[in-house]
């Protein structure tokens, strides 16, 4: 028989830890939330160590990860702008035939 891993929402984790920090014995809080004391102790350490960045969960990034993503997105945008400007420079720096006139029947350059 395989056990499925339980997941707990961030709000539940914070509420359980807040009760422990308020003075409720860890054992009572663990029993009330149907979790082990060691898990509750782990959550408490995570909250004390990481503060508001504790319990990142799925999709929620830590400050450094969010900054890294923002910088990568900006790099991609700036790289694209640079490539467009390179192409524009290549187009506008081609020699032109100033003073040339073209018509359907003749082509004359001065």
C-alpha positions as protocol buffer text, in pm:
chain_id: "A"
residue {
  index: 1
  type: UNK
  ca { x: 0 y: 0 z: 0 }
}
residue {
  index: 2
  type: UNK
  ca { x: 143 y: 335 z: -102 }
}
residue {
  index: 3
  type: UNK
  ca { x: 83 y: 647 z: 96 }
}
residue {
  index: 4
  type: UNK
  ca { x: 4 y: 968 z: -81 }
}
residue {
  index: 5
  type: UNK
  ca { x: 195 y: 1269 z: 34 }
}
residue {
  index: 6
  type: UNK
  ca { x: -26 y: 1527 z: 200 }
}
residue {
  index: 7
  type: UNK
  ca { x: 11 y: 1890 z: 108 }
}
residue {
  index: 8
  type: UNK
  ca { x: -84 y: 2179 z: 331 }
}
residue {
  index: 9
  type: UNK
  ca { x: -180 y: 2529 z: 221 }
}
residue {
  index: 10
  type: UNK
  ca { x: 34 y: 2821 z: 330 }
}
residue {
  index: 11
  type: UNK
  ca { x: -251 y: 2967 z: 538 }
}
residue {
  index: 12
  type: UNK
  ca { x: -279 y: 2649 z: 745 }
}
residue {
  index: 13
  type: UNK
  ca { x: 96 y: 2642 z: 807 }
}
residue {
  index: 14
  type: UNK
  ca { x: 102 y: 3005 z: 917 }
}
residue {
  index: 15
  type: UNK
  ca { x: -201 y: 2961 z: 1143 }
}
residue {
  index: 16
  type: UNK
  ca { x: -51 y: 2655 z: 1313 }
}
residue {
  index: 17
  type: UNK
  ca { x: 284 y: 2828 z: 1370 }
}
residue {
  index: 18
  type: UNK
  ca { x: 115 y: 3144 z: 1499 }
}
residue {
  index: 19
  type: UNK
  ca { x: -70 y: 2937 z: 1759 }
}
residue {
  index: 20
  type: UNK
  ca { x: 260 y: 2783 z: 1876 }
}
residue {
  index: 21
  type: UNK
  ca { x: 423 y: 3125 z: 1892 }
}
residue {
  index: 22
  type: UNK
  ca { x: 124 y: 3255 z: 2089 }
}
residue {
  index: 23
  type: UNK
  ca { x: 199 y: 3003 z: 2361 }
}
residue {
  index: 24
  type: UNK
  ca { x: -14 y: 2699 z: 2280 }
}
residue {
  index: 25
  type: UNK
  ca { x: 190 y: 2382 z: 2338 }
}
residue {
  index: 26
  type: UNK
  ca { x: 329 y: 2233 z: 2020 }
}
residue {
  index: 27
  type: UNK
  ca { x: 176 y: 1893 z: 2097 }
}
residue {
  index: 28
  type: UNK
  ca { x: -178 y: 2037 z: 2125 }
}
residue {
  index: 29
  type: UNK
  ca { x: -148 y: 2234 z: 1801 }
}
residue {
  index: 30
  type: UNK
  ca { x: -10 y: 1928 z: 1618 }
}
residue {
  index: 31
  type: UNK
  ca { x: -302 y: 1716 z: 1740 }
}
residue {
  index: 32
  type: UNK
  ca { x: -557 y: 1983 z: 1648 }
}
residue {
  index: 33
  type: UNK
  ca { x: -424 y: 2008 z: 1291 }
}
residue {
  index: 34
  type: UNK
  ca { x: -362 y: 1631 z: 1260 }
}
residue {
  index: 35
  type: UNK
  ca { x: 9 y: 1672 z: 1184 }
}
residue {
  index: 36
  type: UNK
  ca { x: 325 y: 1545 z: 1351 }
}
residue {
  index: 37
  type: UNK
  ca { x: 509 y: 1754 z: 1606 }
}
residue {
  index: 38
  type: UNK
  ca { x: 828 y: 1733 z: 1400 }
}
residue {
  index: 39
  type: UNK
  ca { x: 650 y: 1878 z: 1095 }
}
residue {
  index: 40
  type: UNK
  ca { x: 510 y: 2163 z: 1302 }
}
residue {
  index: 41
  type: UNK
  ca { x: 856 y: 2228 z: 1446 }
}
residue {
  index: 42
  type: UNK
  ca { x: 996 y: 2237 z: 1091 }
}
residue {
  index: 43
  type: UNK
  ca { x: 733 y: 2490 z: 986 }
}
residue {
  index: 44
  type: UNK
  ca { x: 814 y: 2703 z: 1289 }
}
residue {
  index: 45
  type: UNK
  ca { x: 1186 y: 2708 z: 1201 }
}
residue {
  index: 46
  type: UNK
  ca { x: 1108 y: 2791 z: 837 }
}
residue {
  index: 47
  type: UNK
  ca { x: 888 y: 3083 z: 937 }
}
residue {
  index: 48
  type: UNK
  ca { x: 1143 y: 3216 z: 1184 }
}
residue {
  index: 49
  type: UNK
  ca { x: 1431 y: 3181 z: 936 }
}
residue {
  index: 50
  type: UNK
  ca { x: 1264 y: 3301 z: 616 }
}
residue {
  index: 51
  type: UNK
  ca { x: 995 y: 3534 z: 753 }
}
residue {
  index: 52
  type: UNK
  ca { x: 750 y: 3645 z: 484 }
}
residue {
  index: 53
  type: UNK
  ca { x: 928 y: 3431 z: 220 }
}
residue {
  index: 54
  type: UNK
  ca { x: 857 y: 3110 z: 414 }
}
residue {
  index: 55
  type: UNK
  ca { x: 648 y: 2838 z: 254 }
}
residue {
  index: 56
  type: UNK
  ca { x: 702 y: 2933 z: -111 }
}
residue {
  index: 57
  type: UNK
  ca { x: 487 y: 2649 z: -245 }
}
residue {
  index: 58
  type: UNK
  ca { x: 412 y: 2609 z: -613 }
}
residue {
  index: 59
  type: UNK
  ca { x: 439 y: 2917 z: -828 }
}
residue {
  index: 60
  type: UNK
  ca { x: 538 y: 3155 z: -550 }
}
residue {
  index: 61
  type: UNK
  ca { x: 898 y: 3257 z: -588 }
}
residue {
  index: 62
  type: UNK
  ca { x: 1145 y: 3375 z: -331 }
}
residue {
  index: 63
  type: UNK
  ca { x: 1278 y: 3728 z: -367 }
}
residue {
  index: 64
  type: UNK
  ca { x: 1597 y: 3615 z: -538 }
}
residue {
  index: 65
  type: UNK
  ca { x: 1418 y: 3385 z: -782 }
}
residue {
  index: 66
  type: UNK
  ca { x: 1172 y: 3659 z: -876 }
}
residue {
  index: 67
  type: UNK
  ca { x: 1458 y: 3904 z: -931 }
}
residue {
  index: 68
  type: UNK
  ca { x: 1643 y: 3649 z: -1144 }
}
residue {
  index: 69
  type: UNK
  ca { x: 1334 y: 3593 z: -1361 }
}
residue {
  index: 70
  type: UNK
  ca { x: 1283 y: 3968 z: -1399 }
}
residue {
  index: 71
  type: UNK
  ca { x: 1645 y: 4015 z: -1506 }
}
residue {
  index: 72
  type: UNK
  ca { x: 1627 y: 3729 z: -1758 }
}
residue {
  index: 73
  type: UNK
  ca { x: 1310 y: 3874 z: -1909 }
}
residue {
  index: 74
  type: UNK
  ca { x: 1472 y: 4216 z: -1934 }
}
residue {
  index: 75
  type: UNK
  ca { x: 1783 y: 4064 z: -2095 }
}
residue {
  index: 76
  type: UNK
  ca { x: 1568 y: 3891 z: -2357 }
}
residue {
  index: 77
  type: UNK
  ca { x: 1387 y: 4218 z: -2434 }
}
residue {
  index: 78
  type: UNK
  ca { x: 1709 y: 4421 z: -2461 }
}
residue {
  index: 79
  type: UNK
  ca { x: 1870 y: 4155 z: -2680 }
}
residue {
  index: 80
  type: UNK
  ca { x: 1574 y: 4168 z: -2917 }
}
residue {
  index: 81
  type: UNK
  ca { x: 1593 y: 4549 z: -2932 }
}
residue {
  index: 82
  type: UNK
  ca { x: 1965 y: 4530 z: -3007 }
}
residue {
  index: 83
  type: UNK
  ca { x: 1907 y: 4285 z: -3292 }
}
residue {
  index: 84
  type: UNK
  ca { x: 1640 y: 4510 z: -3444 }
}
residue {
  index: 85
  type: UNK
  ca { x: 1875 y: 4809 z: -3425 }
}
residue {
  index: 86
  type: UNK
  ca { x: 2156 y: 4607 z: -3589 }
}
residue {
  index: 87
  type: UNK
  ca { x: 1927 y: 4521 z: -3880 }
}
residue {
  index: 88
  type: UNK
  ca { x: 1814 y: 4882 z: -3913 }
}
residue {
  index: 89
  type: UNK
  ca { x: 2176 y: 5000 z: -3914 }
}
residue {
  index: 90
  type: UNK
  ca { x: 2261 y: 4749 z: -4187 }
}
residue {
  index: 91
  type: UNK
  ca { x: 1969 y: 4870 z: -4399 }
}
residue {
  index: 92
  type: UNK
  ca { x: 2038 y: 5241 z: -4357 }
}
residue {
  index: 93
  type: UNK
  ca { x: 2412 y: 5216 z: -4404 }
}
residue {
  index: 94
  type: UNK
  ca { x: 2383 y: 5062 z: -4751 }
}
residue {
  index: 95
  type: UNK
  ca { x: 2513 y: 5298 z: -5018 }
}
residue {
  index: 96
  type: UNK
  ca { x: 2244 y: 5483 z: -5204 }
}
residue {
  index: 97
  type: UNK
  ca { x: 2261 y: 5616 z: -5555 }
}
residue {
  index: 98
  type: UNK
  ca { x: 2208 y: 5984 z: -5486 }
}
residue {
  index: 99
  type: UNK
  ca { x: 2127 y: 6183 z: -5795 }
}
residue {
  index: 100
  type: UNK
  ca { x: 2008 y: 5884 z: -5993 }
}
residue {
  index: 101
  type: UNK
  ca { x: 1680 y: 5891 z: -6168 }
}
residue {
  index: 102
  type: UNK
  ca { x: 1502 y: 5591 z: -6294 }
}
residue {
  index: 103
  type: UNK
  ca { x: 1215 y: 5572 z: -6529 }
}
residue {
  index: 104
  type: UNK
  ca { x: 1046 y: 5293 z: -6711 }
}
residue {
  index: 105
  type: UNK
  ca { x: 1242 y: 5354 z: -7027 }
}
residue {
  index: 106
  type: UNK
  ca { x: 1578 y: 5494 z: -6911 }
}
residue {
  index: 107
  type: UNK
  ca { x: 1810 y: 5481 z: -6616 }
}
residue {
  index: 108
  type: UNK
  ca { x: 2046 y: 5774 z: -6577 }
}
residue {
  index: 109
  type: UNK
  ca { x: 2292 y: 5849 z: -6301 }
}
residue {
  index: 110
  type: UNK
  ca { x: 2492 y: 6170 z: -6272 }
}
